[in-house]
Amino acid sequence: MSKVTLKTGGTSNGEAQFVKFVENIIVKLTENADLFTDADPSIADLEQALASVKQAQADAAYRDKRFVVLKNQAFAALKTVVYHLSLYVERQANGDAAVILAAGFNPSVRSVIGPEPAPQPKFLSVEVNAHISGVTTLKTAYWKGKLAYQFEYRKKNSDVDWIKVTSSRSKVIITGLESVQEYEFRVAYIGRNPQITYSKVVSSYVF
């Protein structure tokens, strides 16, 4: 039985190779749409994430630091979409390498033991900007096995859903928060195993 891998099939693991990998997935999923009628994420979701990456690449062409950060965030979001899509394809394929190839992914040579769940982040620091209102910086411990870091926040004692910010880096700046409000924050590693373990929730006032 074969498993879905996230190997791009090229000699490089760079951004350009990954973009080609995703473009091929879109082509294959479209050609074989009858095999993946309920794809989740959908082809449209994948196309949108890829378009965001291409726009971010163009914006970051002149090495503006802000646009480089936005590009990295767009890539992290794209990798997350591809990862969740690979889980869907694996369920559909049920070990059939032909179905995996029909989705544009590469099958493993042989059945392998699944990856371990990502560990719980050891810490989450919250640094409030005293000079600019509504801005805070979140930072967690680096983990080499991650595909991305998923930071989340919401107002404390509220029933609203957590707002997610996916990043390729262990540090992210959150903007647009309401001043003189208390928020709670948490973070999780996104790995190759779908199980997610969040850090302890950290509360902080934003000024």
Wavefront OBJ file of the C-alpha trace (Angstrom):
o trace
v 0.000 0.000 0.000
v 1.230 3.465 -0.884
v 1.043 6.647 1.122
v 0.779 10.231 -0.100
v 4.074 12.094 0.190
v 4.742 15.818 -0.073
v 7.866 15.319 -2.150
v 7.794 17.685 -5.112
v 9.639 15.284 -7.391
v 12.338 17.825 -8.254
v 15.962 18.165 -7.252
v 15.260 21.362 -5.337
v 12.920 22.108 -2.461
v 12.834 25.822 -3.257
v 9.828 28.056 -3.740
v 9.815 27.756 -7.540
v 9.793 23.941 -7.382
v 6.960 23.950 -4.864
v 4.898 26.311 -7.041
v 5.332 23.913 -9.998
v 4.316 21.041 -7.731
v 1.106 22.839 -6.755
v 0.361 23.817 -10.353
v 0.621 20.145 -11.335
v -1.750 19.164 -8.519
v -4.308 21.669 -9.817
v -3.994 20.291 -13.369
v -4.329 16.669 -12.246
v -7.245 17.330 -9.904
v -9.046 19.144 -12.701
v -8.369 16.353 -15.210
v -9.556 13.692 -12.751
v -12.314 15.655 -11.052
v -14.616 12.607 -11.152
v -12.307 10.883 -8.633
v -12.244 13.830 -6.253
v -15.772 15.242 -6.327
v -15.726 16.345 -2.684
v -12.126 17.526 -2.428
v -11.469 19.335 0.837
v -9.784 21.798 0.545
v -11.289 22.395 -2.891
v -9.440 23.120 -6.135
v -10.657 26.708 -5.793
v -9.111 26.952 -2.313
v -5.796 25.690 -3.684
v -5.914 28.064 -6.657
v -6.610 31.015 -4.379
v -3.725 30.128 -2.052
v -1.383 29.746 -5.032
v -2.512 33.073 -6.510
v -1.777 34.753 -3.163
v 1.749 33.312 -3.218
v 2.419 34.503 -6.761
v 1.180 38.001 -5.941
v 3.273 38.041 -2.760
v 6.343 36.917 -4.724
v 5.862 39.788 -7.154
v 5.402 42.290 -4.312
v 8.561 41.008 -2.576
v 10.723 41.179 -5.704
v 12.551 44.275 -4.444
v 13.264 42.749 -1.009
v 11.039 45.112 0.954
v 11.076 43.524 4.426
v 7.332 43.812 4.955
v 6.540 42.185 1.609
v 9.075 39.433 2.272
v 7.269 38.641 5.543
v 3.921 38.625 3.728
v 5.365 36.311 1.086
v 6.585 33.888 3.756
v 3.148 33.932 5.371
v 1.484 33.255 2.005
v 3.809 30.287 1.416
v 3.065 28.904 4.869
v -0.673 29.191 4.176
v -0.253 27.437 0.797
v 1.709 24.583 2.393
v -1.045 24.164 4.966
v -3.691 23.890 2.219
v -1.562 21.337 0.331
v -1.015 19.367 3.532
v -4.730 19.129 4.320
v -5.438 18.233 0.689
v -2.869 15.415 0.920
v -4.811 13.980 3.870
v -7.999 13.999 1.799
v -6.240 12.320 -1.155
v -4.810 9.652 1.142
v -8.288 8.818 2.405
v -9.619 8.636 -1.160
v -6.703 6.544 -2.411
v -6.751 4.027 0.441
v -3.270 2.877 -0.549
v -3.809 2.968 -4.345
v -0.760 4.630 -5.944
v -2.698 5.289 -9.176
v -5.241 7.443 -7.351
v -2.457 9.335 -5.578
v -0.810 10.070 -8.930
v -4.173 11.111 -10.395
v -4.289 13.879 -7.771
v -0.824 15.166 -8.694
v 0.896 13.875 -5.560
v 3.741 11.381 -5.391
v 3.148 8.011 -3.715
v 5.611 6.490 -1.314
v 7.633 3.533 -2.557
v 6.254 1.361 0.236
v 3.989 1.639 3.202
v 5.560 3.576 6.045
v 4.664 4.233 9.642
v 2.864 7.539 9.927
v 4.647 10.594 11.325
v 4.487 11.353 15.029
v 2.100 14.097 16.179
v 3.652 17.535 16.537
v 4.706 18.311 20.122
v 3.088 20.974 22.250
v 4.952 24.290 21.888
v 7.073 24.843 24.980
v 6.158 28.482 25.371
v 4.335 31.444 23.819
v 5.504 34.961 24.535
v 3.263 37.976 23.972
v 4.917 41.365 23.582
v 2.587 44.379 23.432
v 3.740 47.405 21.456
v 3.646 50.383 23.806
v 4.051 52.921 21.008
v 1.552 51.658 18.407
v -1.960 50.760 19.531
v -3.491 47.429 18.589
v -0.210 45.689 17.808
v 1.374 42.707 19.537
v 4.225 40.324 18.711
v 3.858 36.594 19.322
v 6.819 34.242 19.522
v 7.182 30.528 20.208
v 9.924 27.918 20.270
v 11.360 26.774 16.946
v 10.544 23.204 15.889
v 12.448 21.740 12.950
v 9.680 19.286 12.032
v 7.042 21.928 11.370
v 5.363 22.752 8.077
v 4.064 25.967 9.609
v 3.217 27.693 12.885
v -0.450 28.395 13.598
v -0.957 31.372 15.905
v -4.484 32.050 17.171
v -6.132 34.816 19.175
v -9.502 36.131 20.348
v -10.917 38.477 22.962
v -10.849 36.970 26.420
v -14.107 35.562 27.795
v -15.732 35.596 24.361
v -17.447 32.751 22.533
v -16.174 33.729 19.070
v -13.965 31.410 17.058
v -10.208 31.746 17.318
v -8.671 33.894 14.575
v -5.863 31.957 12.885
v -2.615 33.403 11.540
v -0.382 30.886 9.757
v 3.312 31.674 9.516
v 6.444 29.970 8.256
v 8.369 31.592 11.125
v 8.173 31.176 14.894
v 7.498 34.893 15.338
v 4.576 36.904 13.988
v 3.227 40.435 14.401
v -0.528 40.774 14.954
v -2.135 44.096 14.010
v -5.648 45.526 14.074
v -6.432 44.551 17.665
v -8.760 46.723 19.740
v -6.921 48.885 22.242
v -7.520 48.591 25.984
v -8.891 45.079 25.515
v -7.726 41.785 26.975
v -6.966 39.034 24.469
v -5.947 35.418 24.797
v -3.400 33.783 22.514
v -2.234 30.268 21.685
v -0.030 28.563 19.112
v 0.407 25.109 17.595
v 2.857 23.449 15.242
v 1.445 22.209 11.930
v 3.272 18.977 11.134
v 2.764 16.018 8.818
v 0.480 14.348 11.334
v -2.975 16.017 11.407
v -3.140 15.939 15.209
v -2.687 19.423 16.692
v -1.625 20.191 20.268
v -1.925 23.816 21.334
v 0.300 25.658 23.735
v -1.065 26.948 27.010
v -3.311 29.972 26.513
v -1.623 33.282 27.342
v -3.727 36.346 28.214
v -2.616 39.931 27.772
v -4.071 43.417 27.536
v -3.499 45.289 24.268
v -2.988 49.058 24.407
l 1 2 3 4 5 6 7 8 9 10 11 12 13 14 15 16 17 18 19 20 21 22 23 24 25 26 27 28 29 30 31 32 33 34 35 36 37 38 39 40 41 42 43 44 45 46 47 48 49 50 51 52 53 54 55 56 57 58 59 60 61 62 63 64 65 66 67 68 69 70 71 72 73 74 75 76 77 78 79 80 81 82 83 84 85 86 87 88 89 90 91 92 93 94 95 96 97 98 99 100 101 102 103 104 105 106 107 108 109 110 111 112 113 114 115 116 117 118 119 120 121 122 123 124 125 126 127 128 129 130 131 132 133 134 135 136 137 138 139 140 141 142 143 144 145 146 147 148 149 150 151 152 153 154 155 156 157 158 159 160 161 162 163 164 165 166 167 168 169 170 171 172 173 174 175 176 177 178 179 180 181 182 183 184 185 186 187 188 189 190 191 192 193 194 195 196 197 198 199 200 201 202 203 204 205 206 207
